Amino acid sequence: MDRLFLDANVLFSAAYRPGAGLLQLWKLKNVALCSSRYALEEARINLDEEEQRARLTKLSEVVHFFDAGQRKLPRGISLPEKDVPIMLAAIEARATHLLTGDVRHVGQYFGKKIEGIVIVLPGEYLKVRTGGV
């Protein structure tokens, strides 16, 4: 079973509009969705409309939440301060995948494993899981 850690931008994108493509993540079988309260709050702050925030609340009902552990980033990993709690919470969650759209700050780690976690774009993960092109 895959344990998917959802970054704030994934939560935001899923809640932004009804019918968002990332909602497919919530329909996958044999997957545990994980995130952190930190990511959830970041997504909530950036959603402008009450309807979007309500969708986010509904989506979060089936997400398992983890806090960043009291540790440092693994050796050789360098992230902006705002992204450190995301990576540490993903490690704490024992995630198999960290799904993020943050190409600017995390892109250098796409396709790589950090503490057993594969960093990947959400669309790429869905493509592999659903056999899409």
C-alpha positions as CSV (number, residue, x, y, z in Angstrom):
1,M,0.0,0.0,0.0
2,D,1.3,3.4,-1.0
3,R,1.4,6.1,1.7
4,L,1.0,9.4,-0.2
5,F,2.1,12.6,1.7
6,L,0.3,15.6,0.1
7,D,2.0,18.9,0.1
8,A,0.0,22.1,0.6
9,N,-0.1,22.8,-3.1
10,V,-1.7,19.4,-3.8
11,L,-4.3,20.0,-1.1
12,F,-4.9,23.5,-2.5
13,S,-5.2,22.3,-6.1
14,A,-7.6,19.5,-5.2
15,A,-9.9,22.0,-3.3
16,Y,-9.6,24.9,-5.7
17,R,-12.4,23.9,-8.1
18,P,-15.0,21.1,-8.2
19,G,-13.9,18.4,-10.5
20,A,-10.1,19.1,-10.1
21,G,-8.0,16.3,-11.6
22,L,-6.2,15.8,-8.4
23,L,-9.4,14.5,-6.8
24,Q,-8.5,11.2,-8.4
25,L,-6.0,10.7,-5.5
26,W,-9.0,10.4,-3.1
27,K,-10.5,7.6,-5.3
28,L,-7.4,5.4,-5.5
29,K,-7.5,1.9,-3.9
30,N,-4.8,0.7,-1.6
31,V,-3.5,4.2,-0.8
32,A,-3.3,6.0,2.5
33,L,-3.4,9.8,2.1
34,C,-1.2,11.7,4.6
35,S,-0.3,15.3,5.2
36,S,0.4,17.7,8.0
37,R,-1.7,20.4,9.8
38,Y,1.0,22.8,8.6
39,A,0.3,21.9,5.0
40,L,-3.5,22.0,5.5
41,E,-3.3,25.5,7.0
42,E,-1.1,26.7,4.2
43,A,-3.6,25.5,1.7
44,R,-6.5,27.0,3.6
45,I,-4.9,30.4,3.9
46,N,-4.4,30.5,0.1
47,L,-7.9,29.5,-0.8
48,D,-10.0,32.7,-1.3
49,E,-13.6,31.4,-1.3
50,E,-15.5,29.8,1.5
51,E,-16.7,27.1,-0.9
52,Q,-13.1,26.2,-1.6
53,R,-12.3,26.0,2.1
54,A,-15.3,23.8,2.7
55,R,-14.1,21.4,-0.1
56,L,-10.7,21.4,1.6
57,T,-12.3,20.5,5.0
58,K,-14.3,17.7,3.4
59,L,-11.2,16.3,1.6
60,S,-9.2,16.4,4.8
61,E,-11.6,14.1,6.6
62,V,-9.9,11.1,5.1
63,V,-6.3,12.3,5.4
64,H,-4.0,11.1,8.2
65,F,-2.1,14.0,9.7
66,F,1.4,13.9,11.0
67,D,3.7,16.6,12.6
68,A,7.3,17.3,11.7
69,G,9.5,15.2,13.9
70,Q,12.1,16.7,16.2
71,R,15.0,16.0,13.8
72,K,17.1,17.6,11.1
73,L,16.8,17.0,7.4
74,P,18.7,14.0,6.1
75,R,22.3,14.7,5.1
76,G,22.7,16.3,1.7
77,I,19.1,17.6,1.6
78,S,18.7,21.4,1.4
79,L,15.2,23.0,1.4
80,P,13.9,26.5,2.1
81,E,12.8,26.8,5.7
82,K,9.1,26.8,4.8
83,D,9.5,23.3,3.2
84,V,11.4,21.7,6.0
85,P,8.3,20.9,8.1
86,I,6.7,19.2,5.0
87,M,9.7,16.9,4.4
88,L,10.0,16.1,8.2
89,A,6.3,15.3,8.5
90,A,6.5,13.1,5.4
91,I,9.4,11.2,7.1
92,E,7.3,11.0,10.3
93,A,4.4,9.6,8.3
94,R,6.6,6.9,6.8
95,A,5.3,8.0,3.4
96,T,6.3,6.1,0.3
97,H,5.7,9.2,-1.8
98,L,5.8,12.9,-1.3
99,L,3.5,14.5,-3.9
100,T,4.2,18.1,-4.5
101,G,4.0,20.6,-7.3
102,D,6.8,22.7,-5.9
103,V,9.1,22.5,-8.9
104,R,11.1,25.6,-7.8
105,H,12.1,24.4,-4.3
106,V,11.8,20.6,-4.4
107,G,12.2,19.9,-8.1
108,Q,15.9,18.9,-7.8
109,Y,14.7,15.9,-5.8
110,F,12.0,14.7,-8.2
111,G,12.3,11.0,-8.9
112,K,14.8,10.6,-6.0
113,K,14.3,8.7,-2.7
114,I,14.8,10.5,0.5
115,E,14.5,8.3,3.6
116,G,12.5,5.8,1.5
117,I,10.2,8.5,0.1
118,V,10.0,9.1,-3.6
119,I,9.5,12.7,-4.5
120,V,7.1,13.1,-7.4
121,L,4.7,15.4,-9.1
122,P,1.1,14.4,-8.3
123,G,0.2,14.1,-12.0
124,E,3.1,11.8,-12.6
125,Y,2.1,9.6,-9.7
126,L,-1.5,9.4,-11.1
127,K,-0.2,8.6,-14.6
128,V,1.7,5.6,-13.3
129,R,-1.1,4.4,-11.0
130,T,-3.9,4.8,-13.5
131,G,-2.0,3.8,-16.6
132,G,-2.5,7.2,-18.2
133,V,-0.4,8.6,-21.0
